[in-house]
Amino acid sequence: MRDVFVYSQHPIGTLEVDIDVIRHFDIKTPNYPLYPSIDYFIDAFDASVHANWADNRKIGGTRRPLSIYVHIPFCRSLCFYCKYNHIITNKKANIEKYTSFLLREIKLQEKLFQNDTSVEQIYFGGGTPSILNDDQLCRVMSGIYQHFSLTQNGECTIEVDPRFTKNDSISILREIGFNGITLSVQDFDSEVQKAVHRNQNEDDTLRIVHGAQQEKFKSINIDLVYGLPKQSIDKFDRTLEKIINARPNKISLVNYMHLPEKFKAQRHIKVKDLPSTETKLEIIRHAISQLTKDGYVHIGVNHFARHDDKLVVALQQGRLYRNFQGYSTHVDCDLIGLGVSAISSIGPTYSQNYCDLDQYYDKLKQNTLPIMRGLELTTDDLLRRLVMHMLMCNSLLSFESIETAFPIDFKHYFGTEMAELLEYEKSSLITLGDEEITVTPKGRLLICNICMVFDKYQRKHNERRIITNTI
């Protein structure tokens, strides 16, 4: 049986949901917040290599803007669906110690960017960033502002846990300098919440949303997760309706991927409680229908924004960007990652801080940046990353635009990939023209599958697996 639903609130954000096609291509794919992934970082990349690339920013007349990511790993309790680096604690002393070491790291990073400290984006992620009390957040932000300068129209966003956020904390966050807020909701249904070990009532959540609106936050983003244990179409629909009625700027539909062999917390989830593939497909179909009907436009990778949001304008004008934190209107930035396990990206490099808290502290005690590993991207890496970026942000890839940036003949260089893309064209997910690849409305929900065709590392992994299985 074939179900096709077409949504055309705005032509550029049009989606066509074909259940049969989604089912056919239903494989676990990366969503490519970075390429290559951290699996390919090497230990030989250390603080000295990072410092050299930071120094290279001084060469030439054009510098990429800076972005800062601050990782707060602490949580008060364990959420069973979690796939992020986290530390469960309620000890105030642990959080205070971490705050003091963050301030040390800020000073060390600033030394590498003297007279080059203009920042366009600041993002506090976790863990639970709002586990820091108002004084600690103020000190960290003051430390950043002391050594870096946020541009006039800069974005400063923090992830907030509504369960532990007081009414006056929202106004204090605004006073500190935050103008964006992200809330993770999952599902308001009590049975689902019990299954994922996260009791978060809707009143607390909506209170934070309304408080942020009253304080004139520029951006309010809600993350909803589908595919959780005990979840159903009706339950998710009720949650989504309440969130839409609150009118946040952005809503993200996050696909829960059950990988207990990789993420220890997920081992608490019972496989029998997970919804079927058919239920997940119906949930996403209903959600897209409702979001589109209520004035939200699909930006990409299941991110939706209100029709009057600046991301929609950027999408329409072809100047949308994507970074570690999602879609953005800012040009591609060099990223400074602060905190345990945080990732930086300077020029054609990635680096990651130590994931172990004691190792992170030890390096900072030695007055050394706590960089554990990283990677210098090859020309091929940069080329493939650009191809994925253009597909995810524009739904259009011009061969000429790539050939202008890299001295290649696109169809010859990507001969293998072009042949594989024929399957996607056959399913009407893309059209292959003489001069470009266009992602169709039907293909936009499967953009990560399309991008994976250009993932050289995934290709090699699959080839090794095939060889192993045939021996």
DAHUDA-V559511 format. One record per residue. PHI is phi as a letter, one per 20 degrees, with the letter a starting at -180 (none if undefined). BURIAL is b if it has 16 or more other C-alpha atoms within 10 Angstrom, else e. D_CENTER is the distance of its C-alpha to the mean C-alpha in Angstrom with 1 decimal. Layout:
((PHI,BURIAL,D_CENTER) (PHI,BURIAL,D_CENTER))
This chain:
((none,e,34.2) (d,e,32.0) (d,e,30.0) (c,e,28.6) (c,e,27.1) (d,e,26.6) (c,b,24.8) (c,e,25.7) (g,b,24.9) (c,b,24.0) (g,e,24.9) (f,b,21.8) (d,b,19.5) (f,b,22.0) (c,b,21.0) (c,b,23.5) (e,b,23.0) (d,b,25.3) (g,b,25.3) (f,e,27.4) (f,b,25.2) (f,e,22.0) (f,e,24.1) (f,e,25.4) (e,e,22.1) (f,e,20.6) (c,e,19.4) (f,e,16.5) (c,b,14.3) (f,e,11.2) (e,e,8.3) (l,b,8.6) (f,e,5.7) (b,b,9.1) (b,b,12.6) (f,b,14.8) (f,e,13.1) (f,e,14.3) (f,e,17.1) (d,e,18.9) (f,b,18.9) (c,e,22.5) (f,e,24.4) (f,e,26.5) (e,b,23.8) (c,b,24.6) (f,b,24.8) (f,e,27.6) (f,b,25.7) (g,b,22.8) (f,b,25.6) (f,e,27.2) (f,b,24.2) (f,b,23.7) (f,e,27.4) (f,e,27.1) (f,b,25.3) (f,e,28.8) (e,e,30.1) (n,e,30.6) (e,e,30.5) (d,e,26.9) (d,e,24.0) (f,b,20.3) (f,b,19.1) (d,b,17.4) (c,b,14.2) (c,b,14.2) (d,b,11.8) (d,b,13.9) (e,b,13.3) (d,b,15.7) (e,b,16.2) (e,b,18.9) (c,b,19.3) (f,e,22.6) (b,e,22.4) (e,b,20.7) (e,b,18.5) (f,b,19.4) (e,b,16.2) (f,b,14.2) (c,b,12.6) (d,e,11.7) (f,b,14.3) (b,b,16.5) (c,b,20.2) (e,e,22.3) (b,b,24.8) (c,e,26.7) (f,e,28.7) (f,e,28.7) (f,e,30.1) (f,e,27.0) (f,b,24.7) (f,e,27.2) (f,e,27.5) (f,b,23.8) (g,b,23.9) (f,e,26.9) (f,b,25.3) (g,b,22.2) (f,b,24.8) (f,b,26.4) (f,b,23.3) (g,b,22.8) (f,b,26.4) (f,b,26.1) (f,b,23.2) (f,b,25.0) (f,e,28.0) (e,b,26.2) (c,b,25.4) (g,e,28.7) (m,e,29.5) (b,b,26.0) (d,b,23.9) (f,b,22.7) (d,b,19.1) (e,b,17.2) (b,b,14.1) (c,b,14.0) (c,b,11.2) (d,b,12.5) (c,b,10.3) (b,b,11.9) (l,b,14.0) (c,b,15.6) (g,b,15.8) (f,b,18.5) (f,b,20.6) (f,b,21.9) (f,e,24.9) (g,e,25.5) (f,e,27.6) (f,b,25.1) (f,b,22.2) (f,b,24.8) (f,b,25.9) (f,b,22.5) (f,b,21.9) (f,e,25.5) (f,b,25.0) (f,b,22.2) (f,e,24.4) (f,e,27.4) (d,b,26.0) (c,b,23.6) (c,e,23.9) (f,b,21.4) (f,e,22.3) (g,e,24.0) (d,e,21.3) (f,b,18.5) (d,b,15.5) (c,b,15.5) (d,b,13.1) (c,b,13.4) (e,b,12.3) (c,b,15.7) (e,b,17.5) (f,b,20.1) (f,e,22.5) (c,e,23.3) (d,b,23.0) (e,e,26.4) (g,e,27.2) (f,e,28.2) (f,b,25.0) (f,b,23.2) (f,b,25.9) (f,b,25.8) (g,b,22.1) (f,b,23.0) (f,e,26.0) (f,b,24.0) (p,b,22.0) (f,b,18.8) (c,b,18.4) (c,b,15.1) (b,b,14.3) (c,b,11.7) (c,b,13.5) (e,b,12.8) (d,b,15.8) (m,b,15.8) (b,b,19.4) (f,b,22.4) (f,b,24.9) (f,e,26.7) (f,e,27.3) (f,b,23.6) (f,b,22.8) (f,e,25.7) (f,b,24.5) (d,b,21.1) (m,b,22.9) (b,b,21.3) (e,b,23.8) (c,b,22.3) (f,b,24.8) (f,b,24.0) (f,e,26.4) (f,b,24.4) (f,b,21.1) (f,b,22.9) (f,b,24.8) (f,b,21.7) (f,b,20.6) (f,b,24.1) (f,b,24.5) (f,b,21.5) (f,b,23.1) (f,e,26.4) (e,b,25.2) (m,e,23.9) (f,b,20.2) (f,b,18.8) (c,b,15.6) (c,b,15.2) (d,b,12.2) (d,b,12.8) (d,b,10.8) (d,b,13.4) (d,b,13.7) (d,b,16.3) (n,b,18.2) (f,b,19.1) (f,b,22.6) (m,b,25.4) (e,b,23.3) (c,b,25.2) (f,b,25.0) (f,e,27.1) (f,b,25.2) (f,b,21.8) (g,b,23.7) (f,e,25.2) (f,b,22.0) (f,b,20.4) (g,e,23.7) (f,e,23.7) (f,b,20.2) (f,b,21.2) (f,e,24.4) (f,e,22.7) (l,b,21.3) (f,b,17.9) (f,b,16.5) (c,b,13.3) (c,b,12.9) (d,b,10.1) (d,b,11.8) (e,b,10.2) (e,e,12.5) (f,b,13.9) (d,e,14.8) (e,b,17.9) (c,e,18.1) (f,b,20.6) (f,e,21.9) (d,e,18.7) (d,e,17.6) (g,e,20.7) (g,b,19.9) (f,b,19.7) (f,e,23.3) (f,e,24.4) (e,b,23.5) (e,e,26.4) (g,e,25.8) (f,e,28.6) (e,e,26.7) (f,b,23.7) (f,b,24.1) (f,e,25.4) (g,e,23.6) (f,e,25.8) (f,b,24.7) (f,b,21.0) (f,b,21.9) (f,e,24.0) (f,b,21.4) (f,b,18.9) (f,b,22.0) (f,b,23.2) (f,b,19.9) (f,b,19.6) (g,b,23.2) (f,b,23.1) (f,b,20.2) (f,b,21.8) (f,e,25.2) (e,b,24.1) (n,b,22.9) (e,b,19.1) (d,b,18.1) (f,b,15.6) (e,b,13.2) (q,b,11.6) (l,b,9.8) (m,b,11.2) (d,b,10.1) (c,b,13.5) (c,b,15.0) (f,b,18.7) (f,b,21.0) (e,e,21.9) (f,b,18.4) (f,b,18.0) (f,b,15.0) (f,b,17.6) (f,e,20.1) (f,b,18.0) (f,b,17.4) (f,b,21.2) (e,e,22.1) (m,e,20.0) (c,e,18.2) (e,b,14.6) (c,b,12.1) (c,b,8.5) (c,b,7.0) (f,e,4.8) (e,e,3.9) (p,e,4.3) (e,b,8.0) (b,b,10.7) (e,e,14.5) (e,b,14.9) (f,e,16.0) (g,e,14.4) (d,b,14.7) (f,b,15.9) (d,b,13.7) (d,b,15.6) (e,b,14.1) (d,b,16.4) (o,b,17.2) (g,b,17.6) (m,b,15.3) (f,b,13.3) (d,b,12.4) (d,b,14.1) (b,b,14.5) (d,b,17.9) (l,b,19.5) (e,e,19.3) (c,b,18.3) (c,b,15.7) (b,b,16.9) (c,b,16.1) (f,b,18.1) (g,b,20.2) (e,b,18.8) (e,e,22.2) (f,e,23.1) (f,e,26.7) (f,b,25.9) (g,b,23.5) (f,b,26.4) (g,e,29.0) (f,b,27.6) (f,b,27.3) (f,e,30.9) (e,e,31.9) (m,e,30.5) (c,b,28.1) (f,b,24.4) (e,b,22.9) (e,b,21.3) (e,b,21.7) (a,b,20.7) (a,b,19.1) (b,b,19.7) (e,b,21.3) (f,b,20.1) (f,e,23.1) (g,e,24.0) (f,e,23.1) (g,b,19.6) (f,b,19.1) (f,b,20.8) (f,b,18.7) (f,b,15.4) (f,b,16.9) (g,b,18.1) (f,b,14.7) (g,b,13.3) (f,b,16.4) (f,b,16.3) (f,b,12.8) (e,b,13.6) (d,b,17.4) (l,b,18.3) (b,b,21.1) (c,b,21.8) (e,b,25.0) (f,b,26.8) (f,e,28.6) (f,e,25.6) (f,b,24.5) (f,e,28.2) (f,e,28.5) (e,e,25.8) (c,e,27.0) (f,e,30.6) (c,e,30.3) (e,e,31.6) (g,b,28.4) (f,e,30.2) (f,e,32.1) (f,e,29.3) (d,e,27.2) (g,e,30.2) (f,e,28.9) (f,b,25.6) (f,b,27.6) (f,e,29.9) (f,e,27.1) (f,b,25.7) (f,e,29.0) (f,e,28.1) (f,b,25.2) (f,b,27.6) (f,e,30.2) (e,b,27.8) (m,e,27.3) (e,b,23.5) (b,b,24.2) (c,b,27.3) (d,e,28.5) (e,e,30.6) (f,e,32.7) (c,e,30.4) (a,b,26.9) (d,b,24.5) (d,b,23.6) (e,b,21.1) (f,b,23.1) (g,b,22.2) (f,b,22.6) (e,b,20.2) (f,b,17.2) (f,b,16.2) (d,b,16.6) (f,b,14.9) (f,b,13.2) (f,b,16.8) (f,b,18.2) (f,b,15.9) (f,b,16.9) (g,b,20.4) (e,b,19.7) (e,b,18.2) (f,e,21.3) (f,b,20.3) (f,b,19.7) (f,e,23.0) (f,e,24.8) (f,e,23.5) (f,e,24.8) (f,e,28.0) (f,e,28.7) (f,e,28.2) (f,e,30.6) (f,e,33.1) (f,e,32.9) (f,e,33.5) (e,e,36.5) (e,e,38.2))
